[in-house]
Amino acid sequence: MMPAPLALPSGIGRDALLAELRRLSWGAADILLAYGRGEQPPYGFAKALSVDDGGEGPVSAADLAVNQWLLDGLGAAFPGADWTLLSEETAKEQLADVPAGQGLAAEWLWILDPLDGTKDFLQGTGEYAVHLALVHRQQAVLGVVLLPELGELWFGVLPALTGSAGEAWRENRAGERYPVSFSSRQELSELVLVASRNHRDQRLEQLLSALVLGATKAIGSVGGKVATILRGEADLYISLSGKSAPKDWDMAAPEAVLRAAGGAFSHADGRALSYNNGDVRQAGCLIASHGPSHQALCAKAAAALAVIDPGFAP
């Protein structure tokens, strides 16, 4: 028997929350699309000068504009809501006075990434995303992943909020819903990996060789990668930290949507991801998959890492 669903803060209704997230997401899409095309952005945001013109550049301007849009929007829609808002753009300031090893004092926490995949935004690949995740006591319970260039808005509501099975779907601007469509591939040698163009090192290449997977696709943002799994175009994604590691805002929303859909997202040793735990880095070997082969993938990856990088905490 499933436990009763969590009550959202301050009596906020789920339908009202999803409606506002929908509005804010498509507004963020309008802002990013305008900056990316060098057009005047909507909602009163200033047009960015290009780097060549000596301005702060479209990436920085777009980050800040979407950040303000989301923070102001959530604040205005739900004044007095008993939750805290944390974004990539505000994290340094917000966490400056938090004691080492401690997270923010918040039972409910929004973790936002106004522009995931800044290199792709700058390069014009279109493979960037916006992430919004609602976290309750270190666990993501709701996620939104917006892919502006594709006109896709992914929602994931985990069982903690539904009281039953998780719910995940994709919407277009017209509000039409489409279900998740995982692939039927299960053998490791058939699985399609979605990987990064910009974050690969020798250790990751060695790990992938040891796993002996099928084909590989290259996609920019984490949200974009997970969307390929949700569409059935790919089956897994692996993040292996080295000199740097992804952060809470990179992973929380994609993880929530994938898990709500019935997929899996964990450390290679099976540990669940957690957030606001005193370290915003999501370090280790993180594996996201469509589910059926997840346990086998984790076991094989952990064994391979013990050889490739002894002492590495997967």
N, C-alpha and C positions, 0 to 999 in steps of 0.2 A: 504493500500500500504506500502510495506516494505521500510525503508530508504536505501539509497545507502550503500553498504558495506564499512567498514573502509579500508583505504589504509594502508598496512603494512609499517613500517618505511623504509625510504631510498629506496623506490621503490622495496623492496623485494617481489618477486613473491610467491604466496601461494604454487604452485607446487614445486618450488625449496626449500622452507622452509620445506615442508613435507618430501621431499626426504632426506634432511640433518637430520631431526629428526629421520627418519627411520634408517639411517646409524648409528647415534650416539646411538640410543636405542639398536640395536643389538650388537654394540660394547660393551655397558655397560653390556648386558647380558653375553657376553663372559668373561668379567672381573669378574663378580660376580660368575658365574658358576665355573670358575677356582679357585677362592679363597674358595668357599664353598666346593670344593672337594680336597683342599690341593694341587692343581696343580700349575704349573708356569703360572701366568697370562700373557695375551698377551699385545702388544703395549708397551713393555719395563718396565712395572711395576714390582716392586720387589716382590718376593714370601714372604708371611708373615710367621713368625715363629708362632707356636701354643702358646697358653697361658702357657701351661706346660713348653715350652722351654724358657719362659721368654721374648718373643717378645711382640709386641704391640697387637697381636691377629688379627685373620682374619676379624673380624667385623670392627675394626678401619681402618685397611689397605684397606679393600674393600670400605668403605665409602669414604676415601680420594682419592683412585684411580679413582673411578667413578666420583667423584666430579671434579677432574682435567680433566678427559676425556671429560666431558660435557662442562665445562667452556672453556677449550682450543678449543674444537671442534666448539662451537658456535662462539667464537671469531675469529677463523681462517676462518670459512665459510662465515661470514658476518662482515668483518672488517669495523669499522666505523658506524655500524648500530646504529640508535638512540634509543637504549633500554638499560636497566640496567639488570644485572644478579645478582640474589640473591639466595643463596642456604642455606640449613640447616647448612652446614659446614662453611659458611662464614658470616652468619647472625649476630653473636655476634660482630664481628669486624666491619662489615659494618654499623650496627645500633648504635654503641657505641657513636657516636657524633651527632646522630639525636635527636633534641629536643623532650622531652616527649610529647606524643600525636600526633606526626607528623610521616608520613611515609617518605620513600625515595622520593626525588624530581625526579620522573620519570613518564612520561606519559605512556610509555610501559615498562613493567617489567616482566622478566622471574623469576618464582619461582620454584626452583628445589629441589627435595629430592632424593639424589643419592641412598639411601637405606631406604625405608619405611618398617618397620617390622624387626628391628634389632634383637629382641629377637627370632623371628622365624628363621631368618638366622642362629643365633647361635645354636638354638635347632635343626636345620636340618629339619624343617617341609616343607620347600620349599615355604612357604606362605609369601614371601616378594615381594617388587615391587620397581620400579623406577618411579618417578613422574616428569613430565615437564609441566608447565602451563605458558601460555602467558597471562598477565593481562593488560588490558587497562583501565586506570583511575579507579582502584579498582575492576574492574569486570573481571573475567576470560573469555577469548574469544576463547581459544584453549587449549586443554589438551591432554596429552599423558600418558598412563599408561602401563608400561612394566611389564610382569610377566615372568621372565626368566625361571623358572622351568617348566612352562606350554608351553613355546614357543608362548606366546600370546602378541600381541602389539595392544593396543586399542587407537584409535584416536577419538577426538571429536572436531568439528569446529562449533562454535555457530553462530546464525543468524547475529550477528554483523559483522562477517567476510564474510559470504556467501551472505548477502543481501536478503536471502529468509529463508527457513527452515534450522534448524541445520542438521549437518551430523555427523554420528558416525558409526564406523565399527571396526572389528577386523581383523588383518593380522597375517599370519604365516611368517616364514623366507623366504619362497618362494615367498612372496608377494601376496599370494592368499587372497582375501577379503571375510569376512563373515559378515552378517548383525547382528544387535542386535536382540535378541529374548526374549522380556519380557514375563513373564507368564500372563495367563488370569485370575489369581486369583484377586478378588476384595473385597470380604467380609473380614472384619478385622480378624474374627476367622479362616480364611483360610490362611492368609498371613504368609509367611515364613520369619522369622527374621534371619539376619546374624549378629553375634555378635563377640566380641573379647574374646580371651582366657585370656588376661592379664590385661584388664582394665574394671573391673566390681566392683561395690560397692552396698551397701544395697539400696541406693536411686534408682539406675537403676533397681534393681530387683523388687522394689516396683512399679516402673513405668511400667515395662513389665507385671507385674501381673494385673495392672489396665487396660492395653490395651487389655488383653485377646486375644492374637494372636495365630497363629497356631504353627507349628514346629519351631525349632531353629537350625541353623548351626553355627559352630565356625570356623572363618577364621582369619588369622593374620592381614596383612596390610589393610589400608583403601582402597587402590587400588584393592586389592584382594577381599575385601568385595563387592565393587561396581561392580566388574566383575561378581560376582555371580548373581547380579540383572540383569545385561546386558544379561547374558546367560539364564535367567529365572529360575535359581535354587533357588533364594531367591527373596524377594519382597521389603524388607526395611532394613535399618540400622539406629541405633540411637546412637548418641554420647551425653553423659550427663557429663559435666565437673564437677569436684569436687575440690580436692586439686590441680589437674593439669588439663590442657586442651590441646587438639590437637592444632597444629600450622598451619599457612598459608600453609606451604609446605606439610602438611598431607592431606589437603582438596582440594586445588585449582585444581589440575589435575583431580582427580576423580569426583569432582563436574562438571567440564567442560564437561567431556565425558558423564556423566549421563544426564545432561541437554541437551546436543547436541542431544542425542538419543531420547529426548522427555520425559525423566523422570523428577523428581523433587528433589531439594535439598535445604532446607531452615531451618531457625529457627522454633521452634514450634509455635511461634506467627506469622509466615508467612514472617518474614523479610528475605531478600536475604542475602547471604553470601557476604562479601566484604573483600578485601585484601589491604595490604600496607596502613592501616589506622591509624598507630601509636601504634598498639598493635597486635603483631603477634599471640596472642592466639585466637583461635576460640572457645570462651567460650559460654556456654549456652546449650540448648537442640537442637541439630541439627538432622534433620530427612532427610534421603535420601530414595527415593522410586521409584517404576516404574511408579507412576503417578496417576492412577485412584482413589486411596483411600487416596491421600496425604492430602487433606483438612480435611477429617474426622480424619485421624491420628493426624494431628497437633492440631485440636480442642480438641480431647480427651486427648492428652498428656499434653497440656497446663492446662486443667482443673484438671488433676490428679496431676500435679506438684504444683498447688496452694494449694493442701492439703498436699502433701508429704513434700514440702519444701517451705513454705510461704515466699515471698520476693525474691525467685529465679527468675532471669530474663531469660525466656526461649528463 
